[in-house]
Amino acid sequence: MTEPTSDFGLNRRILVSVPTLQADTCEDRLQLLDDETESVVAVMYDRSADEFLQSWRNQIGTVPNDAQIVDIEQPIRSMATESTNETSGNGDTVVQTVQRPDDLREIETAIKAALESATGKTTLVFDSLTSLLEHVPLVDIVPFFRNVADHLTDCDATGYFYLERRSHDHSTIATFHAMTDATVELAADGTEWTVQQQGNDAPDTPSIDALFDVLRSRRRREVLRYLLSNRGPVDVTELATAVADFEENDSAPIGNQDRRYHTTLYQLHLSKLDDAGLIDHDASNHRVSIREVTDRVAPFLAIAKE
């Protein structure tokens, strides 16, 4: 098997796309992880702490000094059990159980606490997003993922988020791809890894925080939807009329509505989108065109609750 050679550097969120999450590929999936890791926080849906630590030892050669396992919907496993002590060697292993696989708040709390108590070079392993999606809709996972990413940054840790791509449609995969700093993909035959660094492909791409700040406004989301469906330059008056028509479906029409939309677009929304690097606003000619990088927000628009 060709091993990945990319140095992820300051990247904190790594999407690991594998053809299958079956048990016989578990150790291969750990090839990405740094053998200099001193602390590991592992979120396990389908594997026990013992199984994970044994896979780590088989792949890396040893286990971290500090291993904290967030065990989702599994019986409580004591640190004093013979198998866990044997697998973990001289390291300290703490297992925390979250009883409900859909309890995002409890899972996030457990991850945050584990990261904050970790020492030295710290790695988070989330295994897996595919299992999480069996219990929680994507629209709810997006803010959860953002919060976990913030905790990684705060604690100077790197997170690897595993995804079984055969189980998801393109839109779901694209959403996670957009929220991560890099994507590492294992070929279908399991012989080669490929690495795509987000920053290298699109140096002008807005940060994920900037994207979410822009997408908080429904009106800006409607602007982007219209521009994505009309790739050429669009007159601002045409755009204001289209956005007004979108929102009239949810409320009674108001007199001079198009003019009001035209005003708010000029005064607030278009400049915000332009500053974020998602559109080009030619104010002198009253024209708006979308930038190629805006394709990155399409998955979020698809799952937004309106």
C-alpha positions as a Markdown table, in Angstrom:
| # | Residue | x | y | z |
|---|---|---|---|---|
| 1 | Met | 0.0 | 0.0 | 0.0 |
| 2 | Thr | 1.2 | 3.5 | -0.8 |
| 3 | Glu | 1.4 | 5.5 | 2.4 |
| 4 | Pro | 0.3 | 9.1 | 2.5 |
| 5 | Thr | 3.2 | 11.5 | 2.5 |
| 6 | Ser | 1.5 | 14.8 | 3.1 |
| 7 | Asp | 2.6 | 17.0 | 6.0 |
| 8 | Phe | -0.7 | 18.4 | 7.3 |
| 9 | Gly | 1.1 | 21.2 | 9.0 |
| 10 | Leu | -1.3 | 23.6 | 10.8 |
| 11 | Asn | -4.4 | 21.8 | 9.4 |
| 12 | Arg | -6.7 | 20.9 | 12.3 |
| 13 | Arg | -9.6 | 19.1 | 10.5 |
| 14 | Ile | -8.7 | 16.1 | 8.3 |
| 15 | Leu | -11.5 | 14.2 | 6.5 |
| 16 | Val | -10.5 | 10.6 | 6.0 |
| 17 | Ser | -12.5 | 9.1 | 3.2 |
| 18 | Val | -12.3 | 5.3 | 3.0 |
| 19 | Pro | -14.2 | 2.8 | 0.8 |
| 20 | Thr | -15.4 | 0.8 | 3.8 |
| 21 | Leu | -15.2 | 0.9 | 7.6 |
| 22 | Gln | -15.2 | -2.9 | 7.9 |
| 23 | Ala | -13.0 | -4.3 | 10.7 |
| 24 | Asp | -10.3 | -5.7 | 8.3 |
| 25 | Thr | -9.4 | -2.1 | 7.2 |
| 26 | Cys | -9.2 | -0.7 | 10.8 |
| 27 | Glu | -5.4 | -0.8 | 11.0 |
| 28 | Asp | -4.9 | 0.5 | 7.5 |
| 29 | Arg | -6.9 | 3.6 | 8.5 |
| 30 | Leu | -4.5 | 4.4 | 11.2 |
| 31 | Gln | -1.6 | 4.8 | 8.8 |
| 32 | Leu | -2.3 | 8.6 | 8.7 |
| 33 | Leu | -1.8 | 9.1 | 12.4 |
| 34 | Asp | 1.4 | 10.6 | 13.9 |
| 35 | Asp | 3.6 | 8.2 | 15.8 |
| 36 | Glu | 4.8 | 11.2 | 17.9 |
| 37 | Thr | 1.3 | 11.6 | 19.3 |
| 38 | Glu | 1.5 | 11.9 | 23.1 |
| 39 | Ser | -2.3 | 12.0 | 23.8 |
| 40 | Val | -5.1 | 10.6 | 21.8 |
| 41 | Val | -8.8 | 11.3 | 22.2 |
| 42 | Ala | -10.9 | 8.7 | 20.3 |
| 43 | Val | -14.6 | 8.8 | 19.7 |
| 44 | Met | -15.8 | 5.3 | 19.0 |
| 45 | Tyr | -19.2 | 4.3 | 17.7 |
| 46 | Asp | -18.5 | 0.7 | 16.5 |
| 47 | Arg | -15.3 | -0.3 | 18.2 |
| 48 | Ser | -14.3 | -0.8 | 21.8 |
| 49 | Ala | -11.5 | 0.9 | 23.6 |
| 50 | Asp | -9.5 | -2.3 | 23.5 |
| 51 | Glu | -10.0 | -2.8 | 19.8 |
| 52 | Phe | -8.9 | 0.7 | 19.0 |
| 53 | Leu | -5.8 | 0.6 | 21.2 |
| 54 | Gln | -4.8 | -2.7 | 19.8 |
| 55 | Ser | -5.1 | -1.4 | 16.3 |
| 56 | Trp | -3.1 | 1.6 | 17.3 |
| 57 | Arg | -0.3 | -0.6 | 18.8 |
| 58 | Asn | -0.3 | -2.8 | 15.7 |
| 59 | Gln | 0.1 | 0.1 | 13.3 |
| 60 | Ile | 2.2 | 2.6 | 15.3 |
| 61 | Gly | 4.2 | 0.1 | 17.5 |
| 62 | Thr | 3.2 | 1.6 | 20.8 |
| 63 | Val | 0.3 | 3.5 | 22.3 |
| 64 | Pro | 0.1 | 7.1 | 23.5 |
| 65 | Asn | 0.9 | 7.9 | 27.1 |
| 66 | Asp | -2.6 | 9.3 | 27.5 |
| 67 | Ala | -5.6 | 7.7 | 25.8 |
| 68 | Gln | -9.1 | 9.0 | 26.4 |
| 69 | Ile | -11.9 | 7.1 | 24.7 |
| 70 | Val | -15.4 | 8.5 | 24.3 |
| 71 | Asp | -17.4 | 5.3 | 24.0 |
| 72 | Ile | -20.7 | 5.8 | 22.2 |
| 73 | Glu | -23.6 | 3.5 | 23.2 |
| 74 | Gln | -21.4 | 0.8 | 24.7 |
| 75 | Pro | -21.3 | -0.7 | 28.2 |
| 76 | Ile | -19.1 | 1.1 | 30.6 |
| 77 | Arg | -15.6 | -0.4 | 30.5 |
| 78 | Ser | -13.4 | 0.0 | 33.6 |
| 79 | Met | -9.8 | 1.0 | 33.3 |
| 80 | Ala | -9.0 | -1.8 | 35.6 |
| 81 | Thr | -10.2 | -4.6 | 33.2 |
| 82 | Glu | -7.4 | -6.9 | 32.3 |
| 83 | Ser | -7.7 | -6.5 | 28.5 |
| 84 | Thr | -7.6 | -2.7 | 28.6 |
| 85 | Asn | -4.5 | -2.6 | 30.9 |
| 86 | Glu | -2.7 | -5.1 | 28.7 |
| 87 | Thr | -3.5 | -3.2 | 25.5 |
| 88 | Ser | -2.6 | 0.2 | 26.9 |
| 89 | Gly | 0.8 | -0.8 | 28.3 |
| 90 | Asn | 2.2 | 1.8 | 30.6 |
| 91 | Gly | -0.2 | 4.5 | 29.4 |
| 92 | Asp | -3.2 | 5.9 | 31.2 |
| 93 | Thr | -6.5 | 5.0 | 29.5 |
| 94 | Val | -9.8 | 6.7 | 30.5 |
| 95 | Val | -13.1 | 5.5 | 29.0 |
| 96 | Gln | -16.1 | 7.8 | 29.1 |
| 97 | Thr | -19.5 | 6.4 | 27.9 |
| 98 | Val | -22.1 | 8.4 | 26.2 |
| 99 | Gln | -25.3 | 6.4 | 26.4 |
| 100 | Arg | -27.2 | 7.9 | 23.4 |
| 101 | Pro | -25.6 | 8.0 | 19.9 |
| 102 | Asp | -27.7 | 11.0 | 19.0 |
| 103 | Asp | -26.7 | 13.1 | 22.0 |
| 104 | Leu | -24.5 | 15.7 | 20.3 |
| 105 | Arg | -24.3 | 17.9 | 23.3 |
| 106 | Glu | -23.0 | 15.1 | 25.5 |
| 107 | Ile | -20.6 | 13.9 | 22.9 |
| 108 | Glu | -19.2 | 17.5 | 22.4 |
| 109 | Thr | -18.9 | 18.0 | 26.1 |
| 110 | Ala | -16.9 | 14.7 | 26.4 |
| 111 | Ile | -14.6 | 15.6 | 23.5 |
| 112 | Lys | -14.0 | 19.1 | 24.9 |
| 113 | Ala | -13.2 | 17.8 | 28.4 |
| 114 | Ala | -10.8 | 15.2 | 27.0 |
| 115 | Leu | -9.0 | 17.6 | 24.8 |
| 116 | Glu | -8.6 | 20.1 | 27.6 |
| 117 | Ser | -7.1 | 17.5 | 29.9 |
| 118 | Ala | -4.7 | 16.1 | 27.2 |
| 119 | Thr | -1.1 | 17.0 | 27.3 |
| 120 | Gly | 1.6 | 17.2 | 24.6 |
| 121 | Lys | 0.9 | 16.5 | 21.0 |
| 122 | Thr | -2.7 | 15.6 | 20.8 |
| 123 | Thr | -4.8 | 13.7 | 18.2 |
| 124 | Leu | -8.5 | 13.3 | 18.0 |
| 125 | Val | -9.9 | 10.3 | 16.1 |
| 126 | Phe | -13.6 | 10.4 | 15.3 |
| 127 | Asp | -14.7 | 6.9 | 14.1 |
| 128 | Ser | -16.9 | 7.6 | 12.4 |
| 129 | Leu | -19.1 | 10.3 | 10.8 |
| 130 | Thr | -20.9 | 7.5 | 8.9 |
| 131 | Ser | -22.0 | 6.0 | 12.2 |
| 132 | Leu | -23.0 | 9.4 | 13.5 |
| 133 | Leu | -25.2 | 10.0 | 10.4 |
| 134 | Glu | -27.1 | 6.9 | 11.2 |
| 135 | His | -28.5 | 8.7 | 14.2 |
| 136 | Val | -28.4 | 12.4 | 13.5 |
| 137 | Pro | -29.3 | 14.4 | 10.4 |
| 138 | Leu | -26.6 | 16.3 | 8.5 |
| 139 | Val | -28.2 | 19.6 | 9.2 |
| 140 | Asp | -27.6 | 19.1 | 13.0 |
| 141 | Ile | -24.1 | 17.7 | 12.5 |
| 142 | Val | -22.8 | 20.8 | 10.8 |
| 143 | Pro | -22.9 | 23.1 | 13.9 |
| 144 | Phe | -21.7 | 20.2 | 16.0 |
| 145 | Phe | -18.7 | 19.8 | 13.7 |
| 146 | Arg | -17.9 | 23.5 | 13.8 |
| 147 | Asn | -17.9 | 23.4 | 17.6 |
| 148 | Val | -15.6 | 20.4 | 17.7 |
| 149 | Ala | -13.3 | 22.2 | 15.2 |
| 150 | Asp | -13.1 | 25.2 | 17.5 |
| 151 | His | -12.1 | 22.9 | 20.4 |
| 152 | Leu | -9.3 | 21.4 | 18.3 |
| 153 | Thr | -8.0 | 24.9 | 17.6 |
| 154 | Asp | -8.3 | 26.0 | 21.2 |
| 155 | Cys | -6.4 | 22.9 | 22.4 |
| 156 | Asp | -3.8 | 22.9 | 19.5 |
| 157 | Ala | -4.9 | 19.4 | 18.5 |
| 158 | Thr | -5.5 | 17.7 | 15.1 |
| 159 | Gly | -8.7 | 15.8 | 14.3 |
| 160 | Tyr | -9.1 | 12.9 | 11.9 |
| 161 | Phe | -12.8 | 12.3 | 10.9 |
| 162 | Tyr | -13.5 | 9.0 | 9.2 |
| 163 | Leu | -16.2 | 8.6 | 6.5 |
| 164 | Glu | -17.3 | 5.5 | 4.6 |
| 165 | Arg | -17.9 | 7.2 | 1.2 |
| 166 | Arg | -20.0 | 4.4 | -0.3 |
| 167 | Ser | -22.6 | 5.0 | 2.3 |
| 168 | His | -23.2 | 8.7 | 1.4 |
| 169 | Asp | -24.3 | 10.8 | -1.6 |
| 170 | His | -22.1 | 13.5 | -3.2 |
| 171 | Ser | -23.8 | 16.3 | -1.3 |
| 172 | Thr | -23.0 | 14.8 | 2.1 |
| 173 | Ile | -19.4 | 14.2 | 1.2 |
| 174 | Ala | -19.0 | 17.6 | -0.2 |
| 175 | Thr | -20.4 | 19.2 | 3.0 |
| 176 | Phe | -17.7 | 17.5 | 5.1 |
| 177 | His | -15.1 | 18.3 | 2.5 |
| 178 | Ala | -16.0 | 22.0 | 2.7 |
| 179 | Met | -15.7 | 22.0 | 6.5 |
| 180 | Thr | -12.3 | 20.4 | 6.7 |
| 181 | Asp | -8.8 | 21.7 | 6.0 |
| 182 | Ala | -7.7 | 18.6 | 4.0 |
| 183 | Thr | -9.2 | 15.4 | 2.6 |
| 184 | Val | -7.3 | 12.1 | 2.5 |
| 185 | Glu | -8.9 | 9.4 | 0.4 |
| 186 | Leu | -8.1 | 5.7 | 0.3 |
| 187 | Ala | -8.6 | 4.2 | -3.1 |
| 188 | Ala | -11.3 | 1.6 | -3.6 |
| 189 | Asp | -8.8 | -1.2 | -3.9 |
| 190 | Gly | -7.1 | -0.1 | -0.7 |
| 191 | Thr | -3.7 | 0.4 | -2.3 |
| 192 | Glu | -3.1 | 4.1 | -2.5 |
| 193 | Trp | -3.9 | 7.3 | -0.5 |
| 194 | Thr | -4.4 | 10.7 | -2.1 |
| 195 | Val | -4.3 | 14.0 | -0.3 |
| 196 | Gln | -6.2 | 17.2 | -1.2 |
| 197 | Gln | -5.2 | 20.2 | 0.8 |
| 198 | Gln | -8.0 | 22.8 | 0.7 |
| 199 | Gly | -5.7 | 25.8 | 0.9 |
| 200 | Asn | -3.5 | 24.6 | -1.9 |
| 201 | Asp | -6.4 | 24.2 | -4.3 |
| 202 | Ala | -8.1 | 27.5 | -3.6 |
| 203 | Pro | -5.9 | 30.0 | -1.9 |
| 204 | Asp | -8.7 | 32.7 | -1.9 |
| 205 | Thr | -11.3 | 30.4 | -0.4 |
| 206 | Pro | -13.0 | 32.0 | 2.6 |
| 207 | Ser | -12.5 | 30.4 | 6.0 |
| 208 | Ile | -15.3 | 28.1 | 7.3 |
| 209 | Asp | -16.1 | 30.7 | 10.0 |
| 210 | Ala | -16.5 | 33.4 | 7.3 |
| 211 | Leu | -18.8 | 31.2 | 5.3 |
| 212 | Phe | -21.0 | 30.5 | 8.3 |
| 213 | Asp | -21.1 | 34.1 | 9.2 |
| 214 | Val | -22.4 | 35.0 | 5.7 |
| 215 | Leu | -24.9 | 32.1 | 5.6 |
| 216 | Arg | -26.6 | 33.2 | 8.8 |
| 217 | Ser | -28.8 | 35.5 | 6.8 |
| 218 | Arg | -31.6 | 33.8 | 4.8 |
| 219 | Arg | -31.6 | 36.7 | 2.3 |
| 220 | Arg | -27.9 | 36.1 | 1.6 |
| 221 | Arg | -28.6 | 32.4 | 1.2 |
| 222 | Glu | -31.4 | 33.2 | -1.4 |
| 223 | Val | -29.0 | 35.5 | -3.2 |
| 224 | Leu | -26.4 | 32.7 | -3.5 |
| 225 | Arg | -29.0 | 30.2 | -4.6 |
| 226 | Tyr | -30.2 | 32.4 | -7.4 |
| 227 | Leu | -26.7 | 33.3 | -8.5 |
| 228 | Leu | -25.6 | 29.6 | -8.5 |
| 229 | Ser | -28.5 | 28.8 | -10.8 |
| 230 | Asn | -27.7 | 31.8 | -13.1 |
| 231 | Arg | -24.0 | 31.7 | -13.6 |
| 232 | Gly | -23.6 | 34.8 | -15.7 |
| 233 | Pro | -23.7 | 38.4 | -14.4 |
| 234 | Val | -27.1 | 39.3 | -13.0 |
| 235 | Asp | -28.7 | 42.8 | -12.8 |
| 236 | Val | -29.3 | 43.8 | -9.2 |
| 237 | Thr | -32.9 | 44.7 | -9.9 |
| 238 | Glu | -33.5 | 41.2 | -11.3 |
| 239 | Leu | -31.8 | 39.7 | -8.3 |
| 240 | Ala | -33.9 | 41.7 | -5.9 |
| 241 | Thr | -37.1 | 40.6 | -7.7 |
| 242 | Ala | -36.0 | 37.0 | -7.5 |
| 243 | Val | -35.2 | 37.1 | -3.8 |
| 244 | Ala | -38.5 | 38.9 | -3.1 |
| 245 | Asp | -40.4 | 36.1 | -5.0 |
| 246 | Phe | -38.6 | 33.4 | -2.9 |
| 247 | Glu | -39.6 | 35.0 | 0.4 |
| 248 | Glu | -43.2 | 35.8 | -0.7 |
| 249 | Asn | -43.8 | 32.1 | -0.6 |
| 250 | Asp | -43.6 | 32.3 | 3.2 |
| 251 | Ser | -45.4 | 35.5 | 3.8 |
| 252 | Ala | -48.0 | 37.9 | 2.5 |
| 253 | Pro | -46.7 | 40.3 | -0.2 |
| 254 | Ile | -46.0 | 43.9 | 0.9 |
| 255 | Gly | -46.2 | 47.0 | -1.3 |
| 256 | Asn | -43.0 | 48.2 | -2.8 |
| 257 | Gln | -41.3 | 44.9 | -1.7 |
| 258 | Asp | -39.0 | 44.8 | -4.7 |
| 259 | Arg | -37.7 | 48.3 | -3.9 |
| 260 | Arg | -37.1 | 47.3 | -0.2 |
| 261 | Tyr | -35.2 | 44.2 | -1.2 |
| 262 | His | -33.2 | 46.3 | -3.7 |
| 263 | Thr | -32.2 | 48.8 | -0.9 |
| 264 | Thr | -31.2 | 46.1 | 1.6 |
| 265 | Leu | -29.2 | 44.2 | -1.0 |
| 266 | Tyr | -27.2 | 47.4 | -1.8 |
| 267 | Gln | -26.8 | 48.5 | 1.8 |
| 268 | Leu | -25.9 | 45.3 | 3.5 |
| 269 | His | -26.0 | 41.9 | 1.8 |
| 270 | Leu | -24.1 | 42.4 | -1.5 |
| 271 | Ser | -21.2 | 44.1 | 0.3 |
| 272 | Lys | -21.1 | 41.3 | 2.9 |
| 273 | Leu | -21.0 | 38.6 | 0.2 |
| 274 | Asp | -18.4 | 40.6 | -1.8 |
| 275 | Asp | -16.2 | 41.0 | 1.3 |
| 276 | Ala | -16.4 | 37.3 | 1.9 |
| 277 | Gly | -15.1 | 36.6 | -1.6 |
| 278 | Leu | -18.2 | 34.8 | -2.8 |
| 279 | Ile | -19.4 | 37.3 | -5.4 |
| 280 | Asp | -18.2 | 40.2 | -7.5 |
| 281 | His | -20.4 | 43.3 | -7.1 |
| 282 | Asp | -20.0 | 45.8 | -9.9 |
| 283 | Ala | -21.8 | 48.7 | -8.2 |
| 284 | Ser | -21.3 | 51.2 | -11.1 |
| 285 | Asn | -23.0 | 48.9 | -13.5 |
| 286 | His | -25.5 | 47.4 | -11.0 |
| 287 | Arg | -24.4 | 43.9 | -11.8 |
| 288 | Val | -23.5 | 40.9 | -9.7 |
| 289 | Ser | -21.7 | 37.7 | -10.6 |
| 290 | Ile | -20.8 | 34.7 | -8.6 |
| 291 | Arg | -17.2 | 33.5 | -8.0 |
| 292 | Glu | -16.1 | 29.9 | -8.7 |
| 293 | Val | -15.3 | 29.4 | -5.0 |
| 294 | Thr | -19.0 | 29.8 | -4.2 |
| 295 | Asp | -19.5 | 26.2 | -5.2 |
| 296 | Arg | -18.1 | 25.4 | -1.8 |
| 297 | Val | -21.2 | 26.7 | -0.1 |
| 298 | Ala | -23.7 | 24.8 | -2.2 |
| 299 | Pro | -23.9 | 21.8 | 0.2 |
| 300 | Phe | -24.7 | 24.1 | 3.1 |
| 301 | Leu | -27.5 | 25.8 | 1.1 |
| 302 | Ala | -29.0 | 22.4 | 0.3 |
| 303 | Ile | -29.3 | 21.5 | 4.0 |
| 304 | Ala | -30.3 | 24.9 | 5.4 |
| 305 | Lys | -33.6 | 25.0 | 7.2 |
| 306 | Glu | -35.9 | 27.7 | 5.6 |
